[in-house]
């Protein structure tokens, strides 16, 4: 967005809302959910923004970002993010002199990175002159043919006007199965007599050596500003996430075309190929812009954007939000916020990427924990809504830990007529061990149960009656062990042989890094709605 016009066995993991104001109304659906890991957060640079990340074919991790001083830097990790290389400038601001002798500094912004099918690495950016009417706004790329050791000179793909109101912005990449490489960008240049903006695209048929001269119009809404495109491939379609200010503030939309059609016609205002992205109506006055789109390993989709919902009216104090969509990139719900951002701070110009088959990563420009706005990243674990109970606990796919360095990992197994649940809790020593602990929620004989287990080994079982939790005699075997990292809790729950599945939930009670007590539930889980718990197939 260049400018605005007004603008995640047997247990049922109980999940209270991470952001209570919107999670209460979440729709429950099958698929996956994302659990963010507070302890995984990293600050990539002392200052900067607009971070983008790519996992390369050699398994290294490549992060690119704006320095906020006019340059574009990248860092690289060869040990899965434990350490990072020193920053390397890939684009640097420069002085431009026009034919009539005028000069201006040209800043560099909006970096993006992609590794092509042939292994080449390509980065894109946006040239932004400091003074108007001297140098043109442009979309520019650089390519590396040797895995990032050296870089070819910059190539201008598109040149817009030499003024802010008629510029071009925010490039992003897509490569089609046949090799065609596309760069999408927001474009004001065709509308010099208005404030309108379209999504444009240029393409290359030789891995970026040469490019089409004429840009293709991808989408346009009359008297509005389609912006910030991010494309992905979904089956036989190209789907592009955009911000669309159809009514008042920007909201995330998608536009799409068959690969075989390849934008033979632009997606206009009333086209059936333009869709509101979320599964819930959000008031027109709420801002949700700067989207980013990703395909998950299971075929579902992930959408991020920045929003001021339940925050200050000023969109500049927006925070990052992520929503999960179906396998057609529609009906995005299960909304979560990766970073806990105070009302007077921000987390914007975000992106999302695949870290591995079970993990995504969210990146944002934020000052929530740093003096300056800086690029940060956090990992999110992909948790299935439906799990199959194994015969022994070897993995711990359930996770709670978005609020502090304390976290819980749980695994579930079935043996004979028992369900076994093992919870590993990582937690620093505290003098108030009696308050820290966990709740395990489950349904047995059609009735909701929960058991509280404290770190010091006390346990209490409850059953839900008429919407209230009532204490009952404990029939669940429990065992608590203290260790150097925190503690472990083992549960053994009896079940009937004819039972085919169970639902289960978890909640962790601990202290955050500031010493405040809190309870956190499994992501996207609501205690009163068992359908939002995890289903365990026995």
C-alpha positions as CSV (number, residue, x, y, z in Angstrom):
1,X,0.0,0.0,0.0
2,X,1.6,3.2,-1.2
3,X,-1.1,5.4,0.3
4,X,-4.6,5.1,1.7
5,X,-7.9,6.7,0.8
6,X,-9.3,7.7,4.2
7,X,-7.8,5.2,4.8
8,X,-4.2,-23.2,14.7
9,X,-5.7,-40.4,21.6
10,X,-8.3,-38.1,22.9
11,X,-7.8,-34.7,24.1
12,X,-9.8,-31.6,23.0
13,X,-7.5,-28.7,23.1
14,X,-9.3,-25.9,24.7
15,X,-8.7,-22.6,23.2
16,X,-9.7,-19.3,24.6
17,X,-9.2,-16.4,22.2
18,X,-5.8,-14.9,21.8
19,X,-7.4,-11.6,20.9
20,X,-10.7,-12.0,22.8
21,X,-12.6,-9.3,20.9
22,X,-12.5,-11.2,17.6
23,X,-11.9,-14.8,18.6
24,X,-15.2,-15.2,20.3
25,X,-17.0,-15.0,16.9
26,X,-14.6,-17.3,15.0
27,X,-16.1,-20.0,12.9
28,X,-14.9,-23.5,13.6
29,X,-13.7,-25.5,10.6
30,X,-11.6,-28.6,9.8
31,X,-8.1,-28.4,8.5
32,X,-5.2,-26.9,10.5
33,X,-4.5,-24.1,12.9
34,X,-1.3,-22.1,13.6
35,X,0.3,-21.8,17.1
36,X,2.8,-19.0,17.4
37,X,6.0,-19.6,19.4
38,X,7.0,-16.6,21.5
39,X,10.4,-18.2,22.2
40,X,11.2,-18.4,18.5
41,X,11.1,-14.6,17.9
42,X,14.2,-13.0,16.3
43,X,15.1,-9.4,15.5
44,X,16.8,-9.6,12.1
45,X,18.4,-6.1,12.1
46,X,18.6,-3.1,14.4
47,X,16.4,-1.0,12.1
48,X,14.5,-1.6,9.0
49,X,11.3,-3.1,7.5
50,X,9.3,-4.8,4.8
51,X,11.0,-8.2,5.5
52,X,10.7,-11.1,3.1
53,X,12.1,-14.7,3.5
54,X,12.8,-17.6,1.2
55,X,14.0,-21.1,2.0
56,X,16.4,-21.9,-0.8
57,X,17.1,-25.2,-2.5
58,X,20.3,-25.7,-0.5
59,X,18.2,-25.4,2.7
60,X,19.7,-22.0,3.6
61,X,17.4,-19.2,4.7
62,X,17.5,-15.9,2.8
63,X,16.0,-12.7,4.4
64,X,15.8,-9.4,2.6
65,X,14.6,-6.1,4.1
66,X,14.6,-2.3,3.8
67,X,17.2,-0.5,5.9
68,X,15.0,2.5,6.2
69,X,18.0,4.6,5.1
70,X,17.4,4.0,1.4
71,X,19.1,0.6,0.9
72,X,18.1,-3.0,0.6
73,X,20.1,-5.6,2.6
74,X,19.9,-9.3,2.9
75,X,21.1,-11.8,5.5
76,X,21.5,-15.6,5.1
77,X,21.4,-18.5,7.6
78,X,23.1,-21.8,7.0
79,X,22.1,-23.4,10.3
80,X,18.3,-23.1,10.2
81,X,18.2,-19.6,11.7
82,X,20.5,-20.1,14.7
83,X,23.0,-17.6,13.3
84,X,22.9,-15.1,10.4
85,X,25.5,-13.7,8.1
86,X,26.4,-10.0,8.2
87,X,24.1,-7.8,6.2
88,X,24.9,-7.4,2.5
89,X,23.7,-4.5,0.4
90,X,22.0,-5.8,-2.7
91,X,20.5,-2.4,-3.7
92,X,21.9,0.9,-2.6
93,X,20.4,4.4,-2.9
94,X,22.0,6.5,-5.6
95,X,22.2,10.0,-7.0
96,X,20.3,10.5,-10.3
97,X,20.9,13.4,-12.7
98,X,18.3,14.2,-15.3
99,X,19.1,15.4,-18.8
100,X,18.3,19.0,-17.8
101,X,20.8,18.9,-14.9
102,X,18.5,18.3,-12.0
103,X,19.6,15.8,-9.4
104,X,17.9,13.7,-6.7
105,X,18.7,10.8,-4.5
106,X,16.7,7.6,-5.3
107,X,15.8,5.4,-2.4
108,X,15.1,1.7,-2.7
109,X,12.1,0.1,-1.1
110,X,9.7,-2.9,-1.3
111,X,12.1,-5.8,-1.6
112,X,11.0,-9.3,-2.7
113,X,12.9,-12.5,-3.3
114,X,12.3,-15.8,-5.2
115,X,14.4,-18.8,-6.3
116,X,13.5,-19.9,-9.7
117,X,13.0,-23.4,-11.0
118,X,16.5,-23.4,-12.5
119,X,18.1,-22.4,-9.2
120,X,18.7,-18.7,-10.0
121,X,17.8,-16.2,-7.2
122,X,16.0,-13.1,-8.2
123,X,15.2,-10.0,-6.1
124,X,12.9,-7.1,-6.9
125,X,12.5,-3.6,-5.5
126,X,10.9,-0.3,-6.1
127,X,13.0,2.8,-7.0
128,X,11.6,5.9,-5.1
129,X,13.1,9.3,-5.9
130,X,13.2,11.8,-3.0
131,X,12.3,14.7,-5.2
132,X,9.6,14.7,-7.8
133,X,9.8,15.5,-11.5
134,X,13.4,14.3,-11.9
135,X,13.7,10.5,-11.7
136,X,11.0,8.0,-12.5
137,X,9.5,5.5,-10.1
138,X,10.5,2.1,-11.3
139,X,10.3,-1.7,-10.7
140,X,13.8,-3.2,-10.8
141,X,15.3,-6.6,-10.4
142,X,18.7,-8.2,-9.8
143,X,19.6,-11.8,-10.5
144,X,22.2,-14.3,-9.2
145,X,23.2,-17.2,-11.3
146,X,25.6,-18.7,-8.6
147,X,23.4,-19.1,-5.5
148,X,23.8,-15.6,-4.3
149,X,27.6,-15.2,-4.4
150,X,27.4,-12.6,-7.1
151,X,24.7,-10.5,-8.6
152,X,24.1,-9.2,-12.1
153,X,23.5,-5.4,-12.6
154,X,20.0,-4.0,-12.0
155,X,17.4,-4.4,-14.7
156,X,14.4,-1.9,-14.9
157,X,11.3,-3.8,-15.8
158,X,8.8,-1.0,-15.6
159,X,9.1,2.8,-15.5
160,X,6.3,5.0,-14.2
161,X,6.1,8.8,-13.8
162,X,8.6,10.9,-11.9
163,X,6.1,11.7,-9.1
164,X,4.6,10.1,-6.1
165,X,1.0,10.3,-7.2
166,X,1.7,8.4,-10.5
167,X,4.2,5.8,-9.3
168,X,4.6,2.0,-9.3
169,X,5.0,-0.1,-6.1
170,X,5.4,-3.4,-4.3
171,X,6.6,-6.0,-6.8
172,X,6.1,-9.7,-6.2
173,X,7.0,-12.9,-8.1
174,X,5.3,-15.9,-9.6
175,X,6.7,-18.6,-11.8
176,X,4.3,-20.8,-13.8
177,X,4.8,-24.6,-14.2
178,X,6.1,-24.0,-17.8
179,X,8.7,-21.6,-16.6
180,X,7.1,-18.2,-17.4
181,X,8.2,-15.7,-14.8
182,X,5.9,-13.0,-13.7
183,X,6.3,-9.8,-11.7
184,X,3.1,-8.2,-10.2
185,X,3.0,-4.7,-8.9
186,X,0.7,-1.9,-8.0
187,X,0.5,0.8,-10.7
188,X,-0.8,4.3,-10.7
189,X,1.0,5.3,-13.9
190,X,-1.9,4.6,-16.3
191,X,-4.2,7.0,-14.3
192,X,-2.3,10.3,-14.2
193,X,-5.6,12.3,-14.1
194,X,-7.0,10.5,-11.1
195,X,-6.1,8.7,-7.8
196,X,-6.9,5.3,-9.3
197,X,-4.5,2.3,-9.2
198,X,-4.4,-1.1,-10.9
199,X,-2.5,-4.3,-10.5
200,X,-0.1,-4.8,-13.4
201,X,2.2,-7.6,-14.4
202,X,5.2,-8.0,-16.7
203,X,6.6,-11.4,-17.7
204,X,9.8,-13.2,-18.8
205,X,10.2,-16.4,-20.8
206,X,13.9,-16.8,-20.2
207,X,14.3,-16.7,-16.4
208,X,14.4,-13.0,-16.2
209,X,16.9,-12.1,-18.9
210,X,14.4,-10.3,-21.0
211,X,10.9,-9.0,-20.2
212,X,7.8,-7.9,-22.0
213,X,7.7,-4.2,-22.6
214,X,3.9,-3.7,-22.2
215,X,2.4,-4.5,-18.8
216,X,-0.7,-6.6,-18.5
217,X,-3.6,-5.3,-16.4
218,X,-4.5,-7.9,-13.8
219,X,-7.2,-6.1,-11.9
220,X,-8.8,-2.7,-11.6
221,X,-11.7,-1.2,-9.7
222,X,-12.9,2.1,-11.1
223,X,-12.3,5.1,-8.7
224,X,-10.5,2.8,-6.3
225,X,-7.0,1.5,-5.6
226,X,-6.2,-2.2,-6.0
227,X,-2.8,-2.6,-4.4
228,X,0.0,-4.7,-2.9
229,X,-0.4,-7.9,-5.0
230,X,1.0,-11.3,-3.9
231,X,0.3,-14.3,-6.3
232,X,0.3,-18.0,-5.7
233,X,-0.7,-21.1,-7.8
234,X,-3.8,-23.0,-6.7
235,X,-4.4,-26.1,-8.9
236,X,-5.0,-24.7,-12.4
237,X,-5.4,-21.1,-11.2
238,X,-3.3,-18.1,-10.5
239,X,-4.7,-16.4,-7.3
240,X,-3.5,-13.0,-6.3
241,X,-4.1,-11.4,-2.9
242,X,-4.7,-7.7,-3.1
243,X,-5.9,-4.8,-0.9
244,X,-9.2,-3.4,-2.2
245,X,-10.8,-0.2,-0.8
246,X,-14.2,-1.0,-2.3
247,X,-16.0,0.7,0.6
248,X,-14.0,3.0,2.9
249,X,-11.0,1.2,4.3
250,X,-8.9,-1.4,2.6
251,X,-9.8,-5.1,3.0
252,X,-8.1,-8.3,1.7
253,X,-9.5,-9.6,-1.6
254,X,-8.4,-12.1,-4.1
255,X,-8.5,-12.0,-7.9
256,X,-7.9,-15.0,-10.0
257,X,-7.6,-16.4,-13.5
258,X,-7.1,-19.8,-15.1
259,X,-3.4,-20.5,-15.9
260,X,-4.6,-21.2,-19.4
261,X,-6.2,-17.7,-19.6
262,X,-3.3,-16.0,-17.9
263,X,-5.1,-12.6,-17.4
264,X,-6.4,-12.4,-20.9
265,X,-9.0,-10.1,-19.4
266,X,-8.5,-7.9,-16.3
267,X,-10.6,-8.6,-13.2
268,X,-12.8,-5.5,-12.9
269,X,-15.1,-4.4,-10.1
270,X,-18.0,-6.8,-10.5
271,X,-16.1,-9.8,-11.9
272,X,-16.9,-13.2,-10.5
273,X,-13.1,-13.6,-10.2
274,X,-12.9,-11.0,-7.5
275,X,-13.7,-12.2,-4.0
276,X,-13.7,-10.8,-0.4
277,X,-11.1,-13.0,1.3
278,X,-12.4,-13.4,4.9
279,X,-15.1,-15.7,6.1
280,X,-16.6,-13.0,8.3
281,X,-17.8,-9.5,7.5
282,X,-15.6,-6.8,9.0
283,X,-17.0,-3.3,9.4
284,X,-16.1,-0.9,6.6
285,X,-14.4,1.4,9.0
286,X,-11.8,-1.3,10.0
287,X,-8.6,-1.2,8.0
288,X,-7.1,-4.5,6.8
289,X,-4.4,-3.8,4.2
290,X,-1.0,-5.0,2.9
291,X,-1.9,-8.6,2.3
292,X,0.5,-11.6,1.8
293,X,-0.6,-15.0,0.5
294,X,0.9,-18.5,1.0
295,X,0.1,-22.1,0.2
296,X,0.5,-24.5,3.1
297,X,1.9,-28.0,2.8
298,X,-1.5,-29.6,3.2
299,X,-2.9,-27.5,0.3
300,X,-4.7,-25.0,2.5
301,X,-3.8,-21.3,2.3
302,X,-2.5,-18.7,4.6
303,X,-3.2,-14.9,4.4
304,X,-1.6,-12.1,6.4
305,X,-2.4,-8.4,6.5
306,X,-2.1,-5.5,8.9
307,X,-5.1,-4.2,10.7
308,X,-6.3,-1.6,13.3
309,X,-9.3,-3.7,14.4
310,X,-9.8,-3.2,18.1
311,X,-6.9,-0.8,18.1
312,X,-6.4,2.9,17.5
313,X,-8.3,4.3,14.5
314,X,-4.9,5.4,13.1
315,X,-3.9,2.7,10.6
316,X,-0.2,3.5,11.2
317,X,-0.6,1.7,14.6
318,X,-1.8,-1.5,12.9
319,X,-0.7,-4.9,13.9
320,X,-0.1,-8.1,11.9
321,X,-2.9,-10.7,11.6
322,X,-2.9,-14.1,9.9
323,X,-5.9,-16.1,8.7
324,X,-6.3,-19.7,7.3
325,X,-8.1,-20.3,4.1
326,X,-9.3,-23.4,2.3
327,X,-7.6,-25.2,-0.6
328,X,-9.1,-22.7,-3.1
329,X,-7.8,-19.6,-1.2
330,X,-11.2,-18.6,0.0
331,X,-13.0,-18.3,3.3
332,X,-10.1,-17.2,5.4
333,X,-10.7,-17.5,9.2
334,X,-9.1,-18.8,12.4
335,X,-7.5,-15.4,12.8
336,X,-4.5,-15.0,15.0
337,X,-1.9,-12.3,15.7
338,X,1.7,-13.5,15.7
339,X,3.1,-10.5,17.7
340,X,1.7,-9.1,20.9
341,X,1.8,-5.5,19.9
342,X,0.8,-2.7,22.4
343,X,-1.8,-0.2,21.2
344,X,0.8,2.6,20.8
345,X,3.2,0.4,18.7
346,X,3.0,-1.2,15.3
347,X,3.7,-4.4,13.3
348,X,3.3,-3.7,9.6
349,X,4.4,-4.4,6.0
350,X,4.4,-8.1,6.9
351,X,5.0,-11.4,5.0
352,X,4.7,-15.1,5.6
353,X,6.8,-18.0,4.4
354,X,7.2,-21.8,4.7
355,X,9.9,-22.7,7.2
356,X,9.5,-26.5,6.9
357,X,6.7,-29.0,6.5
358,X,5.3,-28.3,9.9
359,X,6.2,-24.7,10.4
360,X,5.5,-21.3,8.9
361,X,7.2,-18.0,9.7
362,X,5.7,-14.6,10.0
363,X,7.8,-11.4,9.5
364,X,6.9,-7.8,10.3
365,X,8.3,-4.3,10.6
366,X,7.7,-3.7,14.3
367,X,8.8,-1.7,17.3
368,X,6.9,-3.8,19.9
369,X,10.1,-4.9,21.6
370,X,12.8,-2.7,20.0
371,X,13.6,1.0,20.1
372,X,13.4,1.4,16.3
373,X,11.0,-0.2,13.9
374,X,12.9,-3.3,12.8
375,X,12.4,-6.6,11.0
376,X,11.3,-9.4,13.3
377,X,10.3,-13.0,12.6
378,X,8.4,-15.6,14.6
379,X,7.7,-19.3,13.9
380,X,4.2,-20.8,13.9
381,X,3.5,-24.5,14.2
382,X,1.0,-26.1,11.9
383,X,-1.4,-28.1,14.1
384,X,-4.0,-30.4,12.5
385,X,-7.6,-30.1,13.7
386,X,-7.9,-33.9,13.5
387,X,-5.2,-36.3,14.8
388,X,-4.8,-40.1,14.8
389,X,-3.7,-41.5,18.1
390,X,-0.5,-43.5,17.8
391,X,0.4,-46.6,19.9
392,X,3.2,-44.7,21.7
393,X,4.0,-41.1,22.3
394,X,7.0,-40.2,20.1
395,X,6.0,-36.8,18.8
396,X,4.5,-33.7,20.5
397,X,2.5,-31.9,17.8
398,X,0.3,-29.8,20.2
399,X,1.7,-26.5,21.3
400,X,0.8,-23.6,23.5
401,X,3.3,-20.7,23.9
402,X,2.5,-17.4,22.1
403,X,2.5,-15.2,25.3
404,X,5.9,-15.9,26.9
405,X,9.0,-18.1,26.9
406,X,7.0,-20.6,28.9
407,X,5.4,-23.2,26.6
408,X,3.6,-26.6,26.5
409,X,4.1,-29.4,24.0
410,X,1.8,-32.5,24.1
411,X,1.6,-35.9,22.5
412,X,-1.2,-38.4,22.6
413,X,-1.3,-42.2,22.3
414,X,-3.8,-45.1,22.7
415,X,-3.0,-48.4,24.4
416,X,-5.6,-51.0,25.1
417,X,-8.5,-49.2,26.8
418,X,-6.5,-46.2,27.8
419,X,-5.6,-42.9,26.3
420,X,-2.2,-41.5,27.3
421,X,-1.3,-37.9,27.2
422,X,2.1,-36.5,27.9
423,X,2.7,-32.8,28.4
424,X,6.2,-31.2,28.5
425,X,6.1,-27.7,30.0
426,X,9.1,-25.4,29.6
427,X,9.0,-22.8,32.4
428,X,11.5,-20.9,34.5
429,X,11.6,-21.5,38.2
430,X,9.0,-19.5,40.1
431,X,8.2,-19.1,43.8
432,X,4.5,-19.4,43.0
433,X,4.5,-23.0,41.7
434,X,1.0,-23.6,43.1
435,X,-0.5,-21.2,40.6
436,X,1.3,-22.5,37.5
437,X,0.0,-25.6,35.8
438,X,-2.3,-26.8,33.0
439,X,-5.9,-27.8,32.3
440,X,-6.6,-30.9,30.2
441,X,-10.0,-30.9,28.6
442,X,-11.7,-34.0,27.2
443,X,-15.1,-35.4,26.4
444,X,-16.0,-38.8,28.0
445,X,-19.4,-40.5,27.7
446,X,-20.7,-37.4,26.0
447,X,-19.8,-35.1,28.9
448,X,-17.2,-32.4,29.1
449,X,-14.4,-32.9,31.6
450,X,-11.4,-30.9,32.6
451,X,-8.6,-31.7,35.0
452,X,-6.3,-29.1,36.6
453,X,-2.8,-30.2,37.3
454,X,-0.5,-27.8,39.1
455,X,3.3,-27.8,38.9
456,X,3.6,-28.8,42.5
457,X,1.5,-32.0,41.8
458,X,-2.0,-31.2,43.0
459,X,-4.9,-32.3,40.7
460,X,-8.6,-31.7,40.5
461,X,-11.1,-33.2,38.0
462,X,-14.2,-31.2,37.0
463,X,-17.3,-32.1,35.0
464,X,-19.5,-29.6,33.2
465,X,-23.1,-29.3,34.4
466,X,-25.5,-26.7,33.2
467,X,-22.7,-24.6,31.8
468,X,-20.7,-24.7,35.1
469,X,-17.6,-26.7,36.1
470,X,-18.3,-28.9,39.1
471,X,-15.6,-30.8,41.1
472,X,-15.8,-34.6,41.0
473,X,-13.7,-37.6,42.2
474,X,-10.7,-38.1,40.0
475,X,-10.6,-41.2,37.8
476,X,-7.8,-39.9,35.6
477,X,-4.3,-41.2,36.6
478,X,-1.8,-38.3,36.8
479,X,1.9,-38.1,37.5
480,X,3.9,-34.8,37.6
481,X,7.7,-34.7,37.4
482,X,9.9,-31.6,37.9
483,X,12.9,-31.3,35.7
484,X,15.6,-28.7,34.8
485,X,13.5,-27.1,32.1
486,X,10.2,-27.1,33.9
487,X,8.0,-30.1,34.5
488,X,6.1,-33.0,32.8
489,X,2.6,-34.2,33.4
490,X,1.4,-37.7,32.4
491,X,-2.3,-38.5,32.1
492,X,-4.0,-41.9,31.6
493,X,-7.7,-41.7,30.7
494,X,-9.9,-44.8,30.4
495,X,-12.2,-45.1,27.4
496,X,-14.8,-47.5,26.0
497,X,-13.6,-49.8,23.2
498,X,-16.5,-48.8,20.9
499,X,-15.4,-45.2,21.0
500,X,-14.0,-44.2,17.6
501,X,-12.8,-40.7,18.4
502,X,-12.3,-38.2,21.2
503,X,-12.0,-34.5,21.5
504,X,-9.4,-32.8,23.6
505,X,-8.1,-29.4,24.7
506,X,-5.3,-27.9,26.8
507,X,-4.6,-24.6,28.6
508,X,-1.3,-23.5,30.2
509,X,-1.2,-21.2,33.2
510,X,2.1,-19.4,33.8
511,X,3.8,-16.1,34.3
512,X,5.0,-13.9,31.4
513,X,8.3,-12.2,31.1
514,X,7.1,-9.2,33.2
515,X,5.8,-11.4,36.0
516,X,2.1,-11.2,35.2
517,X,0.0,-14.4,35.6
518,X,-1.9,-15.6,32.5
519,X,-3.7,-18.6,31.1
520,X,-3.3,-19.4,27.4
521,X,-5.4,-22.0,25.5
522,X,-4.7,-23.9,22.4
523,X,-4.9,-21.6,19.4
524,X,-8.4,-21.0,17.9
525,X,-10.0,-23.1,20.7
526,X,-13.0,-22.0,22.7
527,X,-13.8,-23.7,26.1
528,X,-17.5,-23.5,25.6
529,X,-17.4,-24.9,22.0
530,X,-16.1,-28.5,21.9
531,X,-16.2,-28.4,18.1
532,X,-13.2,-26.1,18.3
533,X,-11.1,-28.6,20.2
534,X,-8.8,-31.2,18.6
535,X,-10.4,-34.4,17.4
536,X,-8.4,-37.5,18.1
537,X,-9.2,-40.6,16.0
538,X,-8.8,-43.8,18.0
